[in-house]
Amino acid sequence: MDISALFKLSYGVYIIGVKDGERNAGCVVTTVSQSTSKPVTVTVCVNKENYTNACIKKTSMFSVSVLSESVKESIIGTFGFSCSKDKDKFSGISSGLTKSGVPYVKEGVTAVLQCKVIEFFENFTHTIFIGEVQEAQNLSGEKPMTYDYYHKVIKGKAPKTASTYVEEIQQPQSSGGFFKCSICGYEHKMTKEEFDSLPNDYKCPMCQVEKSLLIYNS
């Protein structure tokens, strides 16, 4: 089976927001799609290991922030490569609340939905939530980010909890050195001298881990 064929399926990149009591929680997903028009419903897949999954089941409410191509890499990294149980991912990020008090991201987002869970199904590693859309608004006219854009332009990697995660086949690197983040897989071309000159407090542009977790490859 050629698993690379799966990379040709079309996806977007979204942040799911949810309220857990007084806490805000959320994660990045790539599988959100409209399933019916009357009523308007969407399906969302969230890994069972994600803290956000349990919060959705507890509250039966969630938001969908549709990321644009202008979204900061650090926002994707924060929501995609850390756990809401350990930190408030919304802290320091421009965000808002729906009429029902569900958090959503404003910065680098083109549209937002608020959904009420009407049913969910367990599917191996993920839960498939069916949500009825209660609110919907456009935040900007920017182009929505596709999963293909995320991979090819931003050079982002999918976390292992993503429903679209496929272990990537290592491709020969082009000439020149680069560093690769050992946590999120982010790569950035630069010389060894440039890498060594990065300050000690430098962090991965994607997931914000410290420099010691960045590996240089020549």
C-alpha positions as CSV (number, residue, x, y, z in Angstrom):
1,M,0.0,0.0,0.0
2,D,1.4,3.4,-1.0
3,I,0.5,5.6,2.0
4,S,1.7,8.7,0.2
5,A,-1.6,8.6,-1.7
6,L,-3.3,9.7,1.6
7,F,-1.4,13.0,1.3
8,K,-3.5,13.9,-1.8
9,L,-6.8,14.0,0.2
10,S,-8.0,17.6,0.9
11,Y,-8.0,19.0,4.4
12,G,-7.9,22.3,6.2
13,V,-6.2,23.3,9.5
14,Y,-8.5,24.3,12.4
15,I,-8.3,25.0,16.1
16,I,-11.0,23.4,18.2
17,G,-11.9,25.4,21.4
18,V,-13.7,24.2,24.4
19,K,-14.5,25.3,28.0
20,D,-13.5,23.1,30.9
21,G,-15.1,24.8,33.9
22,E,-13.1,28.0,34.3
23,R,-10.3,26.8,32.0
24,N,-10.0,27.2,28.3
25,A,-8.8,24.2,26.2
26,G,-8.1,23.5,22.6
27,C,-6.2,21.6,20.0
28,V,-5.4,21.6,16.3
29,V,-7.3,19.2,14.0
30,T,-7.3,18.7,10.2
31,T,-10.6,16.9,9.8
32,V,-13.6,19.3,9.9
33,S,-16.3,19.0,7.2
34,Q,-19.9,20.0,6.7
35,S,-22.1,16.9,6.8
36,T,-25.6,18.3,6.3
37,S,-27.2,21.6,5.4
38,K,-30.7,21.4,7.1
39,P,-29.8,21.6,9.9
40,V,-26.2,22.7,9.4
41,T,-23.9,20.1,10.9
42,V,-20.2,19.3,10.8
43,T,-18.1,16.3,11.7
44,V,-14.9,16.7,13.6
45,C,-12.3,14.0,14.5
46,V,-10.4,14.4,17.8
47,N,-7.8,12.0,19.1
48,K,-8.9,10.2,22.3
49,E,-5.6,11.1,24.0
50,N,-6.2,14.8,23.6
51,Y,-7.5,16.6,26.7
52,T,-9.8,18.5,24.4
53,N,-11.6,15.3,23.6
54,A,-12.7,14.7,27.2
55,C,-13.7,18.4,27.5
56,I,-16.0,18.2,24.5
57,K,-17.7,15.1,25.9
58,K,-18.2,16.8,29.2
59,T,-19.6,20.1,27.9
60,S,-21.1,19.0,24.5
61,M,-20.0,22.3,23.0
62,F,-17.0,23.3,20.9
63,S,-15.8,26.1,18.6
64,V,-14.0,25.7,15.3
65,S,-11.5,28.4,14.3
66,V,-10.7,28.2,10.6
67,L,-7.0,29.1,10.3
68,S,-5.8,31.4,7.5
69,E,-2.6,31.3,5.6
70,S,-1.3,34.3,7.7
71,V,-1.6,32.5,11.0
72,K,1.6,32.5,13.1
73,E,3.5,29.3,13.2
74,S,3.7,29.7,17.0
75,I,-0.1,29.5,17.3
76,I,-0.2,26.2,15.4
77,G,2.7,24.9,17.5
78,T,1.0,25.9,20.8
79,F,-2.3,24.3,20.0
80,G,-0.8,21.3,18.1
81,F,2.2,20.2,20.2
82,S,1.3,20.9,23.8
83,C,-1.5,19.8,26.2
84,S,-4.3,22.0,27.5
85,K,-4.2,20.0,30.8
86,D,-0.7,21.5,31.4
87,K,-1.2,25.1,30.2
88,D,-3.7,27.7,29.0
89,K,-3.1,27.7,25.3
90,F,-5.2,30.8,24.9
91,S,-3.0,32.9,27.2
92,G,-1.3,35.7,25.3
93,I,-3.2,35.0,22.1
94,S,-6.0,37.2,20.7
95,S,-9.1,35.3,21.4
96,G,-12.8,35.7,22.1
97,L,-15.9,33.9,23.4
98,T,-19.0,32.8,21.6
99,K,-22.4,33.8,23.0
100,S,-22.3,30.5,24.9
101,G,-18.9,31.3,26.4
102,V,-16.9,28.9,24.2
103,P,-13.3,30.2,23.5
104,Y,-12.0,30.7,20.0
105,V,-8.9,32.1,18.4
106,K,-9.1,35.5,16.6
107,E,-5.6,36.0,15.4
108,G,-4.8,34.5,12.0
109,V,-8.4,33.1,11.7
110,T,-10.7,33.6,8.8
111,A,-14.0,32.2,10.3
112,V,-15.4,30.7,13.5
113,L,-18.2,28.3,14.3
114,Q,-19.9,27.3,17.5
115,C,-21.2,23.8,17.6
116,K,-23.4,21.7,19.9
117,V,-22.6,18.0,19.9
118,I,-25.6,15.9,18.9
119,E,-23.9,12.6,18.7
120,F,-20.4,11.0,18.7
121,F,-18.8,7.7,17.7
122,E,-15.6,6.1,18.8
123,N,-13.4,5.1,15.8
124,F,-10.2,3.3,16.8
125,T,-7.8,6.1,18.0
126,H,-10.3,9.0,17.5
127,T,-13.8,10.2,18.4
128,I,-16.0,11.5,15.6
129,F,-18.1,14.3,16.9
130,I,-21.2,15.5,15.0
131,G,-22.0,19.0,15.9
132,E,-24.9,21.2,15.0
133,V,-23.7,24.7,14.0
134,Q,-25.3,27.3,16.3
135,E,-23.2,30.3,15.4
136,A,-21.1,31.2,12.4
137,Q,-19.2,34.3,11.5
138,N,-16.5,35.5,9.1
139,L,-13.6,37.2,10.8
140,S,-11.6,38.2,7.7
141,G,-11.4,37.8,4.0
142,E,-8.0,35.9,4.2
143,K,-7.5,32.7,2.4
144,P,-8.1,29.6,4.6
145,M,-5.1,27.4,5.1
146,T,-5.1,24.0,3.6
147,Y,-3.2,21.0,5.0
148,D,-1.1,21.0,1.7
149,Y,-0.1,24.6,2.3
150,Y,0.8,23.8,5.9
151,H,3.1,21.1,4.8
152,K,4.7,22.6,1.6
153,V,4.9,26.3,2.6
154,I,5.1,26.4,6.4
155,K,7.0,23.1,6.4
156,G,4.9,22.0,9.4
157,K,4.5,18.4,10.5
158,A,1.4,16.6,11.8
159,P,1.5,15.6,15.5
160,K,1.1,11.9,16.0
161,T,-2.3,12.4,17.5
162,A,-3.7,13.9,14.3
163,S,-6.3,11.9,12.4
164,T,-4.3,12.5,9.2
165,Y,-1.0,11.5,10.7
166,V,1.0,9.2,8.5
167,E,4.6,8.3,9.3
168,E,6.5,10.2,6.6
169,I,9.0,8.5,4.4
170,Q,12.4,10.3,4.7
171,Q,13.2,12.1,1.5
172,P,16.8,13.1,0.5
173,Q,17.5,16.6,1.7
174,S,18.6,19.3,-0.7
175,S,22.1,20.6,-0.5
176,G,22.8,22.8,2.5
177,G,22.3,22.4,6.2
178,F,19.2,22.8,8.3
179,F,17.9,22.3,11.9
180,K,15.0,20.1,12.7
181,C,12.9,20.3,15.9
182,S,12.9,17.0,17.7
183,I,9.4,17.7,19.1
184,C,7.3,19.0,16.2
185,G,9.5,18.2,13.2
186,Y,9.8,21.8,12.0
187,E,12.8,22.3,9.6
188,H,14.6,25.5,8.8
189,K,17.6,25.9,6.4
190,M,20.7,27.6,7.7
191,T,24.4,27.1,7.9
192,K,26.0,25.6,11.0
193,E,27.6,28.9,11.8
194,E,24.1,30.6,11.7
195,F,22.7,27.8,13.9
196,D,25.6,28.1,16.5
197,S,25.1,31.9,16.6
198,L,21.4,31.6,17.6
199,P,21.0,32.9,21.2
200,N,20.6,30.4,24.0
201,D,17.0,31.5,24.6
202,Y,16.1,30.9,20.9
203,K,12.9,28.7,20.6
204,C,11.5,26.7,17.8
205,P,9.2,29.0,15.7
206,M,6.6,26.3,15.6
207,C,6.2,24.7,19.0
208,Q,8.4,27.1,21.1
209,V,10.6,24.4,22.6
210,E,14.1,25.4,23.7
211,K,17.2,25.4,21.4
212,S,18.6,22.3,23.0
213,L,15.8,20.3,21.4
214,L,16.7,21.5,17.9
215,I,19.0,19.2,16.0
216,Y,21.3,20.4,13.3
217,N,21.8,18.3,10.1
218,S,24.5,19.1,7.6
